[in-house]
Amino acid sequence: MRAFIGLDFDVGLKKELCEIQKILKLSSKKGSWVPQPNFHITLKFLGNIDEDKVGCIDKAIKYVAYSNSPISLILGELGYFNKKGEEYGVLWLGIKGAVEKLHRVYDMMERKMNEIGFVMEKREFTPHITLGRKVKSNIPFNELSESIEHKLGRSFTLHNIALMKSHEVMGKRVYTPIKYHEFVRY
C-alpha cells in the first residue's frame, strides 16, 4: 500500500482552495491540478508499506496527535518548486501562523517514524499545500501571485493527523484516510 501521513482540511477550506485554483487556471497554459478532496499538508511520505506496519504507524500518529493541540494557521504566499532545467513545476500555497507548532508536530512525527524503521527526511520541512503539478503560466510569476492575493490570509485550524492511502481510481490519484487521530492536548 502506498501511503503518507498528512494533515487534512475541512470542506470549507478545500472549496476556497478550488476557488484559488480557478483563478490560477485562467492564467495557465497547462497543468495537472489537485482535485478538491486531495488537498492536504504532507508530514511524512512513507512510500509502499506492508499492511502489518499499519498498527505501528497508527500508534505513532496517536502519540503525536495526543501530545499536541489543534494548530491555527493562515494561507500564505504562492510558491513554485521546479527542478533545475525544468520548465514546469509544482504550484503551492505556503503556510503562516503557528508554524512553529506545525514544525513541532513534524519533528515529533519524524522521530516516532524513525523509531519504527523509517528513514529521517534530509530536506528541510517546507509546509505547503500543493495546488497543481507541471503548471506552466501564461504570465510572469509575480502577476500570477498578485491575481490571488485577495484570497490569501484566510485562517484555518488543523484538528487531526491521518495515515493516508494513495491509490488510483479510474486513472486518477485518490487519497483515502486509513487511520486518523484528533489533536487533544490543550
VMD Tcl script that builds the backbone (N, CA, C; Angstrom):
set m [mol new atoms 558]
animate dup $m
set s [atomselect $m all]
$s set {name element resname resid chain x y z} {
  {N N MET 1 A 0.853 -1.174 0.000}
  {CA C MET 1 A 0.000 0.000 0.000}
  {C C MET 1 A 0.903 1.243 0.000}
  {N N ARG 2 A 0.654 2.155 -0.924}
  {CA C ARG 2 A 1.390 3.428 -0.993}
  {C C ARG 2 A 0.717 4.384 -0.005}
  {N N ALA 3 A 1.517 4.998 0.871}
  {CA C ALA 3 A 0.909 5.786 1.949}
  {C C ALA 3 A 1.757 6.992 2.347}
  {N N PHE 4 A 1.089 7.909 3.055}
  {CA C PHE 4 A 1.774 9.062 3.649}
  {C C PHE 4 A 0.996 9.485 4.882}
  {N N ILE 5 A 1.633 10.291 5.714}
  {CA C ILE 5 A 0.977 10.862 6.894}
  {C C ILE 5 A 0.709 12.323 6.563}
  {N N GLY 6 A -0.550 12.725 6.722}
  {CA C GLY 6 A -0.911 14.077 6.329}
  {C C GLY 6 A -1.866 14.755 7.285}
  {N N LEU 7 A -2.034 16.044 7.048}
  {CA C LEU 7 A -2.967 16.880 7.806}
  {C C LEU 7 A -4.065 17.294 6.833}
  {N N ASP 8 A -5.281 16.870 7.132}
  {CA C ASP 8 A -6.410 17.097 6.238}
  {C C ASP 8 A -7.108 18.411 6.588}
  {N N PHE 9 A -7.906 18.903 5.650}
  {CA C PHE 9 A -8.628 20.167 5.831}
  {C C PHE 9 A -10.134 19.939 5.837}
  {N N ASP 10 A -10.862 20.921 6.380}
  {CA C ASP 10 A -12.316 20.848 6.320}
  {C C ASP 10 A -12.785 21.199 4.904}
  {N N VAL 11 A -14.033 20.857 4.614}
  {CA C VAL 11 A -14.600 21.048 3.269}
  {C C VAL 11 A -14.601 22.517 2.871}
  {N N GLY 12 A -14.859 23.419 3.813}
  {CA C GLY 12 A -14.882 24.860 3.510}
  {C C GLY 12 A -13.552 25.359 2.972}
  {N N LEU 13 A -12.459 24.962 3.619}
  {CA C LEU 13 A -11.132 25.378 3.148}
  {C C LEU 13 A -10.837 24.757 1.788}
  {N N LYS 14 A -11.210 23.500 1.607}
  {CA C LYS 14 A -10.967 22.835 0.316}
  {C C LYS 14 A -11.714 23.545 -0.817}
  {N N LYS 15 A -12.917 24.043 -0.529}
  {CA C LYS 15 A -13.665 24.798 -1.555}
  {C C LYS 15 A -12.948 26.104 -1.887}
  {N N GLU 16 A -12.425 26.778 -0.869}
  {CA C GLU 16 A -11.687 28.028 -1.109}
  {C C GLU 16 A -10.411 27.782 -1.911}
  {N N LEU 17 A -9.754 26.667 -1.649}
  {CA C LEU 17 A -8.556 26.322 -2.413}
  {C C LEU 17 A -8.907 26.074 -3.882}
  {N N CYS 18 A -10.077 25.498 -4.125}
  {CA C CYS 18 A -10.552 25.312 -5.509}
  {C C CYS 18 A -10.801 26.656 -6.184}
  {N N GLU 19 A -11.323 27.627 -5.439}
  {CA C GLU 19 A -11.541 28.972 -5.989}
  {C C GLU 19 A -10.211 29.608 -6.389}
  {N N ILE 20 A -9.198 29.407 -5.568}
  {CA C ILE 20 A -7.859 29.919 -5.890}
  {C C ILE 20 A -7.342 29.231 -7.154}
  {N N GLN 21 A -7.527 27.927 -7.227}
  {CA C GLN 21 A -7.116 27.180 -8.425}
  {C C GLN 21 A -7.782 27.726 -9.689}
  {N N LYS 22 A -9.078 28.033 -9.600}
  {CA C LYS 22 A -9.803 28.544 -10.775}
  {C C LYS 22 A -9.151 29.812 -11.316}
  {N N ILE 23 A -8.751 30.693 -10.412}
  {CA C ILE 23 A -8.086 31.943 -10.815}
  {C C ILE 23 A -6.759 31.617 -11.496}
  {N N LEU 24 A -5.996 30.705 -10.915}
  {CA C LEU 24 A -4.690 30.342 -11.465}
  {C C LEU 24 A -4.818 29.646 -12.821}
  {N N LYS 25 A -5.837 28.832 -12.972}
  {CA C LYS 25 A -6.054 28.115 -14.233}
  {C C LYS 25 A -6.285 29.083 -15.392}
  {N N LEU 26 A -6.943 30.210 -15.113}
  {CA C LEU 26 A -7.213 31.201 -16.158}
  {C C LEU 26 A -5.922 31.750 -16.765}
  {N N SER 27 A -4.851 31.732 -15.996}
  {CA C SER 27 A -3.570 32.279 -16.458}
  {C C SER 27 A -2.538 31.189 -16.742}
  {N N SER 28 A -2.994 29.957 -16.913}
  {CA C SER 28 A -2.064 28.852 -17.131}
  {C C SER 28 A -2.307 28.152 -18.462}
  {N N LYS 29 A -1.207 27.827 -19.134}
  {CA C LYS 29 A -1.279 27.093 -20.401}
  {C C LYS 29 A -1.601 25.626 -20.156}
  {N N LYS 30 A -0.983 25.078 -19.128}
  {CA C LYS 30 A -1.195 23.672 -18.805}
  {C C LYS 30 A -0.915 23.428 -17.345}
  {N N GLY 31 A -1.315 22.257 -16.902}
  {CA C GLY 31 A -1.074 21.860 -15.525}
  {C C GLY 31 A -1.970 20.707 -15.134}
  {N N SER 32 A -1.514 19.960 -14.169}
  {CA C SER 32 A -2.304 18.879 -13.584}
  {C C SER 32 A -2.721 19.377 -12.201}
  {N N TRP 33 A -3.999 19.671 -12.050}
  {CA C TRP 33 A -4.490 20.330 -10.841}
  {C C TRP 33 A -4.969 19.316 -9.819}
  {N N VAL 34 A -4.649 19.578 -8.546}
  {CA C VAL 34 A -5.037 18.690 -7.449}
  {C C VAL 34 A -6.552 18.749 -7.278}
  {N N PRO 35 A -7.227 17.579 -7.268}
  {CA C PRO 35 A -8.678 17.574 -7.044}
  {C C PRO 35 A -9.018 18.000 -5.608}
  {N N GLN 36 A -10.170 18.606 -5.433}
  {CA C GLN 36 A -10.579 19.146 -4.136}
  {C C GLN 36 A -10.413 18.165 -2.968}
  {N N PRO 37 A -10.831 16.903 -3.087}
  {CA C PRO 37 A -10.688 16.015 -1.919}
  {C C PRO 37 A -9.244 15.724 -1.518}
  {N N ASN 38 A -8.286 15.972 -2.405}
  {CA C ASN 38 A -6.893 15.599 -2.143}
  {C C ASN 38 A -6.044 16.685 -1.494}
  {N N PHE 39 A -6.594 17.873 -1.238}
  {CA C PHE 39 A -5.807 18.928 -0.592}
  {C C PHE 39 A -5.409 18.494 0.818}
  {N N HIS 40 A -4.145 18.724 1.177}
  {CA C HIS 40 A -3.628 18.354 2.495}
  {C C HIS 40 A -2.241 18.963 2.670}
  {N N ILE 41 A -1.681 18.793 3.854}
  {CA C ILE 41 A -0.268 19.091 4.108}
  {C C ILE 41 A 0.391 17.750 4.428}
  {N N THR 42 A 1.433 17.405 3.696}
  {CA C THR 42 A 2.142 16.148 3.945}
  {C C THR 42 A 3.122 16.334 5.101}
  {N N LEU 43 A 3.038 15.426 6.074}
  {CA C LEU 43 A 4.020 15.402 7.158}
  {C C LEU 43 A 5.143 14.416 6.848}
  {N N LYS 44 A 4.772 13.259 6.285}
  {CA C LYS 44 A 5.773 12.217 6.032}
  {C C LYS 44 A 5.295 11.321 4.899}
  {N N PHE 45 A 6.069 11.265 3.824}
  {CA C PHE 45 A 5.780 10.317 2.749}
  {C C PHE 45 A 6.402 8.988 3.145}
  {N N LEU 46 A 5.596 7.929 3.118}
  {CA C LEU 46 A 6.066 6.620 3.557}
  {C C LEU 46 A 6.419 5.697 2.397}
  {N N GLY 47 A 5.857 5.948 1.229}
  {CA C GLY 47 A 6.071 5.056 0.097}
  {C C GLY 47 A 5.222 3.807 0.236}
  {N N ASN 48 A 5.690 2.710 -0.324}
  {CA C ASN 48 A 4.955 1.450 -0.224}
  {C C ASN 48 A 5.235 0.796 1.115}
  {N N ILE 49 A 4.174 0.541 1.867}
  {CA C ILE 49 A 4.318 -0.077 3.189}
  {C C ILE 49 A 3.555 -1.396 3.226}
  {N N ASP 50 A 4.004 -2.296 4.089}
  {CA C ASP 50 A 3.299 -3.558 4.308}
  {C C ASP 50 A 2.128 -3.303 5.240}
  {N N GLU 51 A 1.050 -4.044 5.031}
  {CA C GLU 51 A -0.154 -3.904 5.869}
  {C C GLU 51 A 0.165 -4.127 7.342}
  {N N ASP 52 A 1.146 -4.995 7.629}
  {CA C ASP 52 A 1.477 -5.297 9.020}
  {C C ASP 52 A 2.165 -4.128 9.741}
  {N N LYS 53 A 2.570 -3.098 9.014}
  {CA C LYS 53 A 3.180 -1.894 9.615}
  {C C LYS 53 A 2.127 -0.883 10.066}
  {N N VAL 54 A 0.892 -1.028 9.585}
  {CA C VAL 54 A -0.157 -0.033 9.866}
  {C C VAL 54 A -0.373 0.152 11.367}
  {N N GLY 55 A -0.353 -0.920 12.142}
  {CA C GLY 55 A -0.550 -0.813 13.588}
  {C C GLY 55 A 0.506 0.040 14.263}
  {N N CYS 56 A 1.765 -0.168 13.908}
  {CA C CYS 56 A 2.878 0.621 14.482}
  {C C CYS 56 A 2.772 2.088 14.069}
  {N N ILE 57 A 2.440 2.306 12.798}
  {CA C ILE 57 A 2.303 3.681 12.295}
  {C C ILE 57 A 1.154 4.381 13.014}
  {N N ASP 58 A 0.055 3.664 13.189}
  {CA C ASP 58 A -1.112 4.218 13.876}
  {C C ASP 58 A -0.770 4.621 15.310}
  {N N LYS 59 A -0.008 3.803 16.006}
  {CA C LYS 59 A 0.406 4.125 17.376}
  {C C LYS 59 A 1.262 5.391 17.403}
  {N N ALA 60 A 2.142 5.539 16.417}
  {CA C ALA 60 A 2.988 6.732 16.343}
  {C C ALA 60 A 2.141 7.978 16.093}
  {N N ILE 61 A 1.190 7.875 15.173}
  {CA C ILE 61 A 0.295 9.005 14.876}
  {C C ILE 61 A -0.507 9.374 16.122}
  {N N LYS 62 A -1.026 8.377 16.806}
  {CA C LYS 62 A -1.815 8.617 18.017}
  {C C LYS 62 A -0.973 9.337 19.071}
  {N N TYR 63 A 0.259 8.903 19.264}
  {CA C TYR 63 A 1.150 9.532 20.236}
  {C C TYR 63 A 1.351 11.014 19.908}
  {N N VAL 64 A 1.663 11.301 18.637}
  {CA C VAL 64 A 1.915 12.683 18.230}
  {C C VAL 64 A 0.645 13.525 18.353}
  {N N ALA 65 A -0.490 12.976 17.912}
  {CA C ALA 65 A -1.755 13.722 17.992}
  {C C ALA 65 A -2.126 14.012 19.442}
  {N N TYR 66 A -1.984 13.031 20.326}
  {CA C TYR 66 A -2.363 13.212 21.717}
  {C C TYR 66 A -1.393 14.121 22.475}
  {N N SER 67 A -0.220 14.356 21.899}
  {CA C SER 67 A 0.787 15.217 22.527}
  {C C SER 67 A 0.688 16.672 22.066}
  {N N ASN 68 A -0.248 16.954 21.153}
  {CA C ASN 68 A -0.354 18.299 20.572}
  {C C ASN 68 A -1.796 18.773 20.528}
  {N N SER 69 A -1.945 20.087 20.477}
  {CA C SER 69 A -3.271 20.691 20.367}
  {C C SER 69 A -3.523 21.091 18.917}
  {N N PRO 70 A -4.791 21.402 18.565}
  {CA C PRO 70 A -5.078 21.869 17.205}
  {C C PRO 70 A -4.180 23.051 16.826}
  {N N ILE 71 A -3.886 23.164 15.537}
  {CA C ILE 71 A -2.933 24.164 15.054}
  {C C ILE 71 A -3.651 25.200 14.194}
  {N N SER 72 A -3.568 26.461 14.602}
  {CA C SER 72 A -4.185 27.561 13.845}
  {C C SER 72 A -3.173 28.128 12.863}
  {N N LEU 73 A -3.543 28.121 11.582}
  {CA C LEU 73 A -2.651 28.573 10.520}
  {C C LEU 73 A -3.357 29.565 9.611}
  {N N ILE 74 A -2.600 30.131 8.683}
  {CA C ILE 74 A -3.114 31.119 7.734}
  {C C ILE 74 A -2.570 30.768 6.353}
  {N N LEU 75 A -3.429 30.890 5.328}
  {CA C LEU 75 A -2.951 30.685 3.954}
  {C C LEU 75 A -1.941 31.768 3.623}
  {N N GLY 76 A -0.767 31.353 3.188}
  {CA C GLY 76 A 0.319 32.287 2.904}
  {C C GLY 76 A 0.513 32.529 1.417}
  {N N GLU 77 A 1.734 32.808 1.054}
  {CA C GLU 77 A 2.095 33.215 -0.303}
  {C C GLU 77 A 2.071 32.054 -1.297}
  {N N LEU 78 A 1.950 32.415 -2.561}
  {CA C LEU 78 A 2.039 31.440 -3.638}
  {C C LEU 78 A 3.511 31.119 -3.856}
  {N N GLY 79 A 3.803 29.850 -4.064}
  {CA C GLY 79 A 5.177 29.424 -4.302}
  {C C GLY 79 A 5.247 28.441 -5.459}
  {N N TYR 80 A 6.479 28.125 -5.837}
  {CA C TYR 80 A 6.707 27.319 -7.032}
  {C C TYR 80 A 7.955 26.476 -6.837}
  {N N PHE 81 A 7.837 25.143 -6.920}
  {CA C PHE 81 A 9.009 24.269 -6.928}
  {C C PHE 81 A 9.233 23.845 -8.369}
  {N N ASN 82 A 10.472 23.848 -8.823}
  {CA C ASN 82 A 10.779 23.182 -10.083}
  {C C ASN 82 A 12.212 22.696 -10.036}
  {N N LYS 83 A 12.435 21.586 -10.724}
  {CA C LYS 83 A 13.779 21.022 -10.767}
  {C C LYS 83 A 14.615 21.815 -11.751}
  {N N LYS 84 A 15.885 21.870 -11.500}
  {CA C LYS 84 A 16.799 22.617 -12.355}
  {C C LYS 84 A 16.648 22.179 -13.812}
  {N N GLY 85 A 16.441 23.154 -14.668}
  {CA C GLY 85 A 16.312 22.871 -16.088}
  {C C GLY 85 A 14.902 22.531 -16.546}
  {N N GLU 86 A 13.980 22.384 -15.585}
  {CA C GLU 86 A 12.596 22.076 -15.958}
  {C C GLU 86 A 11.819 23.359 -16.182}
  {N N GLU 87 A 10.967 23.339 -17.175}
  {CA C GLU 87 A 10.119 24.491 -17.458}
  {C C GLU 87 A 8.881 24.479 -16.557}
  {N N TYR 88 A 8.417 23.277 -16.215}
  {CA C TYR 88 A 7.194 23.129 -15.431}
  {C C TYR 88 A 7.537 22.847 -13.976}
  {N N GLY 89 A 6.590 23.126 -13.112}
  {CA C GLY 89 A 6.855 22.894 -11.704}
  {C C GLY 89 A 5.600 22.665 -10.902}
  {N N VAL 90 A 5.793 22.626 -9.595}
  {CA C VAL 90 A 4.706 22.436 -8.638}
  {C C VAL 90 A 4.309 23.799 -8.096}
  {N N LEU 91 A 3.032 24.128 -8.213}
  {CA C LEU 91 A 2.493 25.389 -7.704}
  {C C LEU 91 A 1.866 25.107 -6.340}
  {N N TRP 92 A 2.204 25.913 -5.329}
  {CA C TRP 92 A 1.723 25.649 -3.979}
  {C C TRP 92 A 1.456 26.941 -3.213}
  {N N LEU 93 A 0.707 26.769 -2.111}
  {CA C LEU 93 A 0.478 27.873 -1.173}
  {C C LEU 93 A 1.276 27.589 0.086}
  {N N GLY 94 A 1.968 28.611 0.553}
  {CA C GLY 94 A 2.703 28.499 1.808}
  {C C GLY 94 A 1.762 28.652 2.988}
  {N N ILE 95 A 2.329 28.477 4.161}
  {CA C ILE 95 A 1.560 28.499 5.406}
  {C C ILE 95 A 2.186 29.523 6.341}
  {N N LYS 96 A 1.333 30.285 7.023}
  {CA C LYS 96 A 1.781 31.228 8.048}
  {C C LYS 96 A 0.994 30.923 9.328}
  {N N GLY 97 A 1.211 31.691 10.356}
  {CA C GLY 97 A 0.503 31.470 11.619}
  {C C GLY 97 A 1.389 30.695 12.581}
  {N N ALA 98 A 0.794 29.722 13.270}
  {CA C ALA 98 A 1.514 28.946 14.285}
  {C C ALA 98 A 2.386 27.870 13.640}
  {N N VAL 99 A 3.275 28.315 12.763}
  {CA C VAL 99 A 4.134 27.388 12.017}
  {C C VAL 99 A 5.088 26.645 12.951}
  {N N GLU 100 A 5.470 27.279 14.050}
  {CA C GLU 100 A 6.361 26.606 14.998}
  {C C GLU 100 A 5.689 25.369 15.595}
  {N N LYS 101 A 4.369 25.436 15.824}
  {CA C LYS 101 A 3.632 24.256 16.321}
  {C C LYS 101 A 3.601 23.163 15.251}
  {N N LEU 102 A 3.439 23.575 14.013}
  {CA C LEU 102 A 3.432 22.623 12.901}
  {C C LEU 102 A 4.800 21.934 12.785}
  {N N HIS 103 A 5.871 22.696 12.962}
  {CA C HIS 103 A 7.222 22.117 12.935}
  {C C HIS 103 A 7.429 21.160 14.107}
  {N N ARG 104 A 6.850 21.479 15.249}
  {CA C ARG 104 A 6.952 20.588 16.412}
  {C C ARG 104 A 6.283 19.252 16.100}
  {N N VAL 105 A 5.094 19.296 15.508}
  {CA C VAL 105 A 4.382 18.075 15.127}
  {C C VAL 105 A 5.211 17.284 14.117}
  {N N TYR 106 A 5.750 17.986 13.122}
  {CA C TYR 106 A 6.582 17.340 12.109}
  {C C TYR 106 A 7.793 16.654 12.754}
  {N N ASP 107 A 8.498 17.373 13.619}
  {CA C ASP 107 A 9.692 16.812 14.262}
  {C C ASP 107 A 9.344 15.587 15.103}
  {N N MET 108 A 8.250 15.658 15.854}
  {CA C MET 108 A 7.825 14.514 16.662}
  {C C MET 108 A 7.493 13.324 15.769}
  {N N MET 109 A 6.794 13.588 14.667}
  {CA C MET 109 A 6.405 12.509 13.760}
  {C C MET 109 A 7.644 11.879 13.128}
  {N N GLU 110 A 8.602 12.690 12.720}
  {CA C GLU 110 A 9.849 12.164 12.149}
  {C C GLU 110 A 10.546 11.232 13.142}
  {N N ARG 111 A 10.656 11.663 14.399}
  {CA C ARG 111 A 11.324 10.837 15.418}
  {C C ARG 111 A 10.578 9.525 15.646}
  {N N LYS 112 A 9.246 9.609 15.779}
  {CA C LYS 112 A 8.455 8.395 16.029}
  {C C LYS 112 A 8.539 7.428 14.845}
  {N N MET 113 A 8.520 7.951 13.632}
  {CA C MET 113 A 8.594 7.080 12.455}
  {C C MET 113 A 9.991 6.480 12.321}
  {N N ASN 114 A 11.015 7.221 12.713}
  {CA C ASN 114 A 12.376 6.693 12.689}
  {C C ASN 114 A 12.519 5.540 13.684}
  {N N GLU 115 A 11.850 5.646 14.832}
  {CA C GLU 115 A 11.887 4.587 15.840}
  {C C GLU 115 A 11.336 3.264 15.310}
  {N N ILE 116 A 10.413 3.344 14.324}
  {CA C ILE 116 A 9.830 2.102 13.790}
  {C C ILE 116 A 10.406 1.734 12.418}
  {N N GLY 117 A 11.538 2.362 12.077}
  {CA C GLY 117 A 12.266 1.909 10.906}
  {C C GLY 117 A 12.219 2.761 9.651}
  {N N PHE 118 A 11.564 3.919 9.692}
  {CA C PHE 118 A 11.531 4.799 8.519}
  {C C PHE 118 A 12.704 5.768 8.565}
  {N N VAL 119 A 13.262 6.053 7.415}
  {CA C VAL 119 A 14.414 6.948 7.305}
  {C C VAL 119 A 13.973 8.390 7.551}
  {N N MET 120 A 14.793 9.120 8.300}
  {CA C MET 120 A 14.517 10.537 8.556}
  {C C MET 120 A 14.691 11.321 7.257}
  {N N GLU 121 A 13.834 12.319 7.062}
  {CA C GLU 121 A 13.904 13.180 5.884}
  {C C GLU 121 A 15.123 14.086 6.004}
  {N N LYS 122 A 15.895 14.197 4.930}
  {CA C LYS 122 A 17.094 15.044 4.936}
  {C C LYS 122 A 16.773 16.493 4.566}
  {N N ARG 123 A 15.733 16.656 3.733}
  {CA C ARG 123 A 15.368 18.015 3.309}
  {C C ARG 123 A 14.639 18.746 4.436}
  {N N GLU 124 A 14.781 20.059 4.431}
  {CA C GLU 124 A 14.075 20.888 5.404}
  {C C GLU 124 A 12.568 20.809 5.154}
  {N N PHE 125 A 11.792 20.772 6.216}
  {CA C PHE 125 A 10.338 20.729 6.113}
  {C C PHE 125 A 9.828 22.090 5.660}
  {N N THR 126 A 9.140 22.108 4.519}
  {CA C THR 126 A 8.540 23.328 3.978}
  {C C THR 126 A 7.033 23.090 3.895}
  {N N PRO 127 A 6.294 23.444 4.959}
  {CA C PRO 127 A 4.857 23.175 4.926}
  {C C PRO 127 A 4.172 23.961 3.814}
  {N N HIS 128 A 3.379 23.250 3.014}
  {CA C HIS 128 A 2.706 23.883 1.877}
  {C C HIS 128 A 1.506 23.035 1.452}
  {N N ILE 129 A 0.663 23.644 0.641}
  {CA C ILE 129 A -0.496 22.963 0.060}
  {C C ILE 129 A -0.283 22.948 -1.443}
  {N N THR 130 A -0.109 21.771 -2.010}
  {CA C THR 130 A 0.085 21.664 -3.461}
  {C C THR 130 A -1.234 21.952 -4.166}
  {N N LEU 131 A -1.180 22.880 -5.131}
  {CA C LEU 131 A -2.361 23.227 -5.931}
  {C C LEU 131 A -2.327 22.543 -7.291}
  {N N GLY 132 A -1.126 22.418 -7.873}
  {CA C GLY 132 A -1.001 21.799 -9.186}
  {C C GLY 132 A 0.423 21.376 -9.476}
  {N N ARG 133 A 0.537 20.453 -10.412}
  {CA C ARG 133 A 1.844 19.962 -10.845}
  {C C ARG 133 A 1.992 20.210 -12.342}
  {N N LYS 134 A 3.237 20.329 -12.790}
  {CA C LYS 134 A 3.535 20.565 -14.205}
  {C C LYS 134 A 2.763 21.776 -14.732}
  {N N VAL 135 A 2.710 22.807 -13.890}
  {CA C VAL 135 A 1.974 24.028 -14.234}
  {C C VAL 135 A 2.867 24.957 -15.046}
  {N N LYS 136 A 2.328 25.460 -16.119}
  {CA C LYS 136 A 3.008 26.437 -16.976}
  {C C LYS 136 A 2.087 27.638 -17.092}
  {N N SER 137 A 2.539 28.781 -16.604}
  {CA C SER 137 A 1.741 30.000 -16.590}
  {C C SER 137 A 1.911 30.801 -17.881}
  {N N ASN 138 A 0.852 31.535 -18.238}
  {CA C ASN 138 A 0.900 32.451 -19.387}
  {C C ASN 138 A 1.495 33.804 -19.011}
  {N N ILE 139 A 1.566 34.081 -17.713}
  {CA C ILE 139 A 2.011 35.390 -17.240}
  {C C ILE 139 A 3.180 35.222 -16.264}
  {N N PRO 140 A 3.954 36.279 -16.013}
  {CA C PRO 140 A 5.060 36.177 -15.053}
  {C C PRO 140 A 4.549 35.775 -13.663}
  {N N PHE 141 A 5.420 35.085 -12.908}
  {CA C PHE 141 A 5.023 34.562 -11.601}
  {C C PHE 141 A 4.485 35.648 -10.672}
  {N N ASN 142 A 5.103 36.840 -10.663}
  {CA C ASN 142 A 4.633 37.889 -9.744}
  {C C ASN 142 A 3.199 38.312 -10.064}
  {N N GLU 143 A 2.828 38.327 -11.352}
  {CA C GLU 143 A 1.455 38.655 -11.739}
  {C C GLU 143 A 0.499 37.531 -11.338}
  {N N LEU 144 A 0.961 36.303 -11.489}
  {CA C LEU 144 A 0.159 35.145 -11.090}
  {C C LEU 144 A -0.134 35.214 -9.588}
  {N N SER 145 A 0.900 35.536 -8.830}
  {CA C SER 145 A 0.771 35.649 -7.383}
  {C C SER 145 A -0.194 36.776 -6.998}
  {N N GLU 146 A -0.074 37.920 -7.675}
  {CA C GLU 146 A -0.962 39.055 -7.404}
  {C C GLU 146 A -2.418 38.729 -7.722}
  {N N SER 147 A -2.656 37.838 -8.685}
  {CA C SER 147 A -4.031 37.513 -9.087}
  {C C SER 147 A -4.824 36.812 -7.991}
  {N N ILE 148 A -4.134 36.225 -7.021}
  {CA C ILE 148 A -4.845 35.524 -5.939}
  {C C ILE 148 A -4.653 36.188 -4.581}
  {N N GLU 149 A -3.942 37.304 -4.550}
  {CA C GLU 149 A -3.621 37.976 -3.296}
  {C C GLU 149 A -4.850 38.208 -2.413}
  {N N HIS 150 A -5.967 38.578 -3.031}
  {CA C HIS 150 A -7.195 38.867 -2.280}
  {C C HIS 150 A -7.788 37.623 -1.611}
  {N N LYS 151 A -7.332 36.427 -1.991}
  {CA C LYS 151 A -7.837 35.174 -1.422}
  {C C LYS 151 A -6.964 34.661 -0.276}
  {N N LEU 152 A -5.796 35.271 -0.096}
  {CA C LEU 152 A -4.864 34.802 0.920}
  {C C LEU 152 A -5.151 35.436 2.270}
  {N N GLY 153 A -4.553 34.888 3.317}
  {CA C GLY 153 A -4.757 35.437 4.657}
  {C C GLY 153 A -5.889 34.772 5.415}
  {N N ARG 154 A -6.553 33.814 4.797}
  {CA C ARG 154 A -7.654 33.106 5.458}
  {C C ARG 154 A -7.082 32.194 6.545}
  {N N SER 155 A -7.664 32.252 7.731}
  {CA C SER 155 A -7.190 31.401 8.817}
  {C C SER 155 A -7.960 30.083 8.808}
  {N N PHE 156 A -7.301 29.052 9.289}
  {CA C PHE 156 A -7.921 27.727 9.391}
  {C C PHE 156 A -7.221 26.969 10.515}
  {N N THR 157 A -7.868 25.919 10.995}
  {CA C THR 157 A -7.320 25.130 12.090}
  {C C THR 157 A -7.223 23.669 11.676}
  {N N LEU 158 A -6.076 23.083 11.972}
  {CA C LEU 158 A -5.874 21.651 11.729}
  {C C LEU 158 A -6.245 20.910 13.004}
  {N N HIS 159 A -7.095 19.892 12.856}
  {CA C HIS 159 A -7.606 19.174 14.025}
  {C C HIS 159 A -7.122 17.746 14.157}
  {N N ASN 160 A -6.517 17.172 13.094}
  {CA C ASN 160 A -6.115 15.778 13.184}
  {C C ASN 160 A -4.953 15.434 12.271}
  {N N ILE 161 A -4.389 14.268 12.524}
  {CA C ILE 161 A -3.324 13.689 11.694}
  {C C ILE 161 A -3.884 12.384 11.134}
  {N N ALA 162 A -3.618 12.123 9.858}
  {CA C ALA 162 A -4.162 10.914 9.227}
  {C C ALA 162 A -3.082 10.111 8.519}
  {N N LEU 163 A -3.246 8.800 8.566}
  {CA C LEU 163 A -2.491 7.907 7.694}
  {C C LEU 163 A -3.331 7.804 6.429}
  {N N MET 164 A -2.756 8.226 5.322}
  {CA C MET 164 A -3.486 8.287 4.059}
  {C C MET 164 A -2.975 7.237 3.078}
  {N N LYS 165 A -3.904 6.549 2.459}
  {CA C LYS 165 A -3.579 5.609 1.384}
  {C C LYS 165 A -3.661 6.374 0.069}
  {N N SER 166 A -2.646 6.228 -0.756}
  {CA C SER 166 A -2.614 6.876 -2.068}
  {C C SER 166 A -2.783 5.779 -3.119}
  {N N HIS 167 A -3.889 5.862 -3.870}
  {CA C HIS 167 A -4.166 4.828 -4.863}
  {C C HIS 167 A -4.862 5.430 -6.067}
  {N N GLU 168 A -4.948 4.662 -7.134}
  {CA C GLU 168 A -5.603 5.139 -8.347}
  {C C GLU 168 A -7.002 4.552 -8.466}
  {N N VAL 169 A -7.934 5.422 -8.846}
  {CA C VAL 169 A -9.306 5.018 -9.137}
  {C C VAL 169 A -9.640 5.615 -10.494}
  {N N MET 170 A -9.916 4.748 -11.451}
  {CA C MET 170 A -10.242 5.171 -12.816}
  {C C MET 170 A -9.181 6.150 -13.368}
  {N N GLY 171 A -7.910 5.813 -13.134}
  {CA C GLY 171 A -6.816 6.605 -13.668}
  {C C GLY 171 A -6.493 7.884 -12.924}
  {N N LYS 172 A -7.178 8.146 -11.818}
  {CA C LYS 172 A -6.957 9.373 -11.039}
  {C C LYS 172 A -6.410 9.004 -9.662}
  {N N ARG 173 A -5.471 9.819 -9.174}
  {CA C ARG 173 A -4.898 9.609 -7.852}
  {C C ARG 173 A -5.915 10.018 -6.788}
  {N N VAL 174 A -6.144 9.136 -5.800}
  {CA C VAL 174 A -7.106 9.372 -4.721}
  {C C VAL 174 A -6.398 9.136 -3.391}
  {N N TYR 175 A -6.640 10.027 -2.420}
  {CA C TYR 175 A -6.087 9.878 -1.086}
  {C C TYR 175 A -7.219 9.522 -0.134}
  {N N THR 176 A -7.110 8.373 0.504}
  {CA C THR 176 A -8.152 7.881 1.404}
  {C C THR 176 A -7.584 7.731 2.804}
  {N N PRO 177 A -8.227 8.360 3.811}
  {CA C PRO 177 A -7.730 8.185 5.188}
  {C C PRO 177 A -7.947 6.746 5.658}
  {N N ILE 178 A -6.898 6.147 6.191}
  {CA C ILE 178 A -6.968 4.790 6.734}
  {C C ILE 178 A -7.183 4.864 8.249}
  {N N LYS 179 A -6.400 5.701 8.889}
  {CA C LYS 179 A -6.469 5.930 10.342}
  {C C LYS 179 A -6.265 7.419 10.572}
  {N N TYR 180 A -6.956 7.958 11.562}
  {CA C TYR 180 A -6.649 9.340 11.935}
  {C C TYR 180 A -6.925 9.552 13.414}
  {N N HIS 181 A -6.223 10.531 13.959}
  {CA C HIS 181 A -6.357 10.856 15.380}
  {C C HIS 181 A -6.428 12.365 15.541}
  {N N GLU 182 A -7.335 12.789 16.398}
  {CA C GLU 182 A -7.530 14.206 16.688}
  {C C GLU 182 A -6.418 14.708 17.611}
  {N N PHE 183 A -6.029 15.972 17.406}
  {CA C PHE 183 A -5.160 16.636 18.373}
  {C C PHE 183 A -5.990 16.829 19.633}
  {N N VAL 184 A -5.451 16.459 20.802}
  {CA C VAL 184 A -6.275 16.538 22.016}
  {C C VAL 184 A -5.688 17.378 23.142}
  {N N ARG 185 A -4.396 17.643 23.113}
  {CA C ARG 185 A -3.773 18.380 24.207}
  {C C ARG 185 A -4.152 19.858 24.123}
  {N N TYR 186 A -4.536 20.448 25.239}
  {CA C TYR 186 A -4.883 21.881 25.261}
  {C C TYR 186 A -4.114 22.630 26.291}
}
mol reanalyze $m
mol bondsrecalc $m
mol representation Tube
mol addrep $m
